[in-house]
Amino acid sequence: MTWLWFWICVALWLALASCAPAADLEPSPQPALPTAQVVVAPTRVVTATPAPTATAAPTLEPSATVPAPTPTLFYIVPHQVEIDPTPQLPAAAPFPTSCDGPGRINILLIGIDGFSNDYTRAARADTVMLLGIDFGAKAAEIISFPRDLWLPLANGLPVVESRLNTAYHYGELYAVEGGGPAEVAATLSQNFGVRIDRHVVVSFLAFEQAIDALGGIEIDIPQPIRDAKYPRRSTEGTMVIEFPAGRVLMDGGTALIYARIRHDSSDFQRMRRQQQVMFAVRDKLLSPEVIPQIPALTSVLWSAVRTDLTFDDLALLGCVGLQIPDSAIYSSTISEKMVVPTRLEDGAQVLMPNLDAINAALASYR
């Protein structure tokens, strides 16, 4: 699953990109780009071609109706993770009140599974990222968390510990105050001492709508990708996915597949692809043909996400975005070296946290 989703925080990138300097907006020749080929075993080939304009492009497997969510079962395993209590931390940078700073905003980005924009359903968080905007240093950083990271859950839920990607599910299922976003935020804060100021949640459907509204995005794929077991959207079963190497033009459905695909690679590679999609969205927002449409796009996309960002917050983000160069935007992941692959008693494979390594990676988010 993804996604990116954030899978993405399209609304936030709209705010950050809307005030980009003109020097970044020089058009460049657009070569003909290959499209991603989707092979549906065993009989037919579908070529995904994004719309040439900002109108909605068809998805790879359109469905007449939004499929009803299917019940999701989770296991509960008596495997206690030994995590020290949240340490006493020095005072964090204040929440900014001016574009000139000082201060910092930490925003939790969550991509939930399912093709529905009902954010109160008990979905799983397919993508979890933290985005930090430093108003004083005029810099931004983003870090991705693996969905299989095994952690104690916050708020005293009946499920004591689980994968990170289930925290959103249990937050909605057990009616935690603030729902799924609050449970994910509290779980990260409880285990790693990070400060989370705001959240943005995006569904699969909202992700596709955003990419299609932009007229597609361009992704540089370093090497061919093949997934022989990608789940079909509207029916049971799987299909074969193949992406060619090189610069590929993707519509919303194709970009979602690219962000979710995982059977040929690890979840760590998938997290890096999700960040690549985020930056491709940002690049498209900075393109000359899209800039005049940003006000209309903002209106459309704002209604498709779940967030506690206020319009004042967006105004601050849009202002500081003008002052953050590409060279001051840093991306990273909770990597393979920061976790210990573990098989639980029921055979499930999860990732136990290497606390020293993860805490060092998250130092600036406190």
Secondary structure by P-SEA (a helix, b strand, c coil): ccccccccaaaaaaaaaccccccccccccccccccbbbbccccbbbbbbcccccccccccccccccccccbbbbbbbcccccccccccccccccccccccccbbbbbbbbbbbcccccccccccccbbbbbbbbccccbbbbbbbbcccccccccccccccccccaaaaaaaaacccccaaaaaaaaaaaccccccccbbbbcaaaaaaaaaaaccbbbbbcbbbbbcccccccccbbbbbbbbccbbbbcaaaaaaaacccccccaaaaaaaaaaaaaaaaaaaaccccccaaaaaaaaaaaaccccccaaaaaaaaaaccccccccbbbbccccccbbbbbcccbbbbbbbaaaaaaaaacccc
